[in-house]
Amino acid sequence: MPGGVVRVELADRCEHEGLARHAEISCAFEVRSVVDVAGDAGSFVLTERVIETRYVKDYDARAGNHPTDWATLFDVTRWTLLEARIDGERVGGALVVHDTPGIDLLRGRRDLAVLWDLRVAPAVRGQGVGRALWDAVEEWARRVGCVELDVETQTINVPACRFYQRQGCVLHSIDRAAYPDLPGEVQMIWRKRLRSRRRDVSPRPARPSRMRRAP
C-alpha cells in the first residue's frame, strides 16, 4: 500500500488514452446505506438510512458510462484530467468539464465547472487523496474564471455525499426522475461557490446541508 505525500498533476492528454488510464482506478464501492431527501432547495433535510442488503455499485459497468465511452459521446477537447500520485504511483484522478456544448449540467454557462468524475484507488481511500484532488480542481476552476463548481452524485453514494459536504458543497437540487432505469436512485447536484483569491465581496454561501441518521 503506497504511503506518503499526495501530488496532483495535469495529465498529458484527456482523450481515449488518458480516459482509459483513468478507468484503471476502480470507482466501485459497497452500498451500505442510502440518503433520504426531504424538503425543497435551500432547506433540504438529508437522512441516512441503513439498508438491509448490501451490494456493490460500479458506475463503469453501466452502458455508456465507462470513461472510454465519454470521448465518443462528447467533445472532450476542453475537458481536464488531473492525476494524483503517491511516490510516483497513480492512486486517483479527477475529470473536470468546462465550456463544452452538449453538457446539460453546464447549462450553457462559461463561468461554471463540473466535476464529472473523481475516483481514488481502494487501497488509499480515506488517506487524503480525494481532498488533494478536490483542492486541485477548485484551483483549476478559479484559474479559468469559474465562480461555481458543481458535482453530480446519487442518493446511494453516501460516502460521496459526506465528502462533498466536507468540502463545503451545498445540495443545490435533486431530480427523482433522472434515472428511469434506476428507480431507486435520486440525482443530487452539489454546488460550491468559489472564492476569488482577491478580496471576496460576494454574498456568503449557503450553509451546507447536514446529514442525520435515521433513528
N, C-alpha and C positions, 0 to 999 in steps of 0.2 A: 504494500500500500504506500503510495507516494506521500511524502510529508515535507513541508517547507513553505516558502513564500509563494503566494499565487501571483502570477504575472499574466496580464491580459494584453493581447496584441491584435492588430488587424490581420485578417487572413489575406493571403496574396490575391485570391480570386473568390468571388461569390457567384460561381456558376456551377455546372453539374459536378465538376471535380471537387470543388470546395464543399458543396452541399452533401456529396457522398461521404466526404471525410467527416462532416458534421454529424451525419447519421450513424457513424460508427459508435458514437456515445449513446447509450440507451436512454430513452426517456420514460421507460416503463416504471410503474410504481404500484404498490399494493393499496387498494381502496379499502379502508377500514371504517370510514365514516363519511358522511355527506353533509353539505350545508343546506339548511332550510332557510329560504329568504322570505321575509315578510316586509310589508311597508312599501313606501314609494321612494323615488330618488331623493336624496337628501336626508332621508330618515329610515334607511333600510335597517332591519333587525336581522342579524345572522345568528343562527343556532346550529351548532354542530351536533349531529345525531349519529350515534354508532349503529352500524348495520349488522345484521345477524350473520350474513355470509360474506366473507372477504373474497376479493378477486383481484386479478392483476389487470391493469389498464395499460395498453401500449398504443399511443396515438399513431405511431408509424405504421401499424398494421392495418389502419383504415384506408380503404381505396382512395387514391388521390391525395393522401396526406403524408406520404413519405417525402422527406426532404428532396430527393432526386426528382420527384414529380413537380415541384414548385417551379423549376426552370422551364418546364414545358407548358405550365398553366399561366405563368405570369412573366412580365418583363422584369427580370431581376438585376438589370444593369445598374440600378441605383440602390440596390439592397447592400447592406453592410454586414459582414460576418466577423465577429470577434471571437478569439480563441483564448481559453485560459490554460495555462501550463504551470506545473509544479516540477521543479528540477528538470525542465525540458520536456516532460511528458504531458501530452494534451489530455486535460481532465474535464473540459467543459467548453461550451460555446453559446453564443447569443447571436441571433439574427434580427436585424433592425430594418424596418421598412419605412421609407420616406419618399414623398414626392413621386408616387408611382400611380399612373392611371389604372383604373380597374380594381383597386383595392377599396372595398366598401368601408372598411374601418377608418380609412384616412379621410373620408367624406370630402374629398377634393381640396383639402387644406394643405398648404405647404409649410405651415408652422406647427404641424403635429407629426410626431413619430410614433410608430407602433412596434413594440417588442413582439415580434412574430413568433419567436421560439427561443426558449432558454432551457438548456439541459446540462446536468452535472453527472459525471460518472458515479455509479452507485457506491464505489469504494470510498469516495471522498465527500459524499453528501453530508452536510452539517459541519463542514470544516471551513466555511467562508468563501468557497468558490463562487457560489451564486451571488453573494453580496459583491464580490470583486467584479463580476460580470455586469451586475446592475449598475454599479458606480461608473463603469466604463461606458455603458450605454447612455447613461444620463449625460456624461461629459460630451460624448459624441453628438447627442441630440442638441445640446446647447450650442455646440460649435457650428452646427449647420443652421442655426436660427430657430429652432423649435422652442415653443413655450409650454408645450404639454407632451406627456408621454403616456400612451395607452397600452394596455395589455389585456388580452382575452384569456379567460380560463373558464372552468366549468365547476358546477356545484359538487362534483365527485372528487375534485382535486383539492382537498383540504390543505395539504402541505403548501401548495402554491398560493392559496388564499392567505394563509398565515404569513408566508414570505412577503407577498406584496403589501400586506398591512404593515409589516415591519419596515418596509422601505418608504412608508409614508403615503401609499396609494389610498384613494378613496373609491369605494364602489360607486361607479357613475351610473350604470344602467344594467338591466337584466333583460333577457329575451327567453321566455319559456318555450317558444316555438322555433328556436333557431336550428334545432337538430331533429327534424321529423323522424329520422330513423333511429334516434336515441332518445326516446320519450322520458327516460329517467334522468336526463341531464339538462341543466339550465345554463345558458350562456351568461357569463358575468364579464362586464367590461370595467376594468380598474383604471383609474386615471391619477396621474401626479402632475401637479403644476411645477414647472421647472423654474427655479430662481436664477436670475442672472448673477454673474459674479460681481457685477456692478451693484450699486445700492438699489435694492428691490423696493419699488413703490407700489407694486401690485397688491390687490387685496389678499388678506391672509387666507391660505387654502382651507377648505372644509376639514373638519375633524374626521379622521379615518373611522370607518365603521368598525365596531368591535364584535368579535365572535364569542358567543357564550355557549356553554354546553347544555344539552337537553337534560332535564332532571331525570 
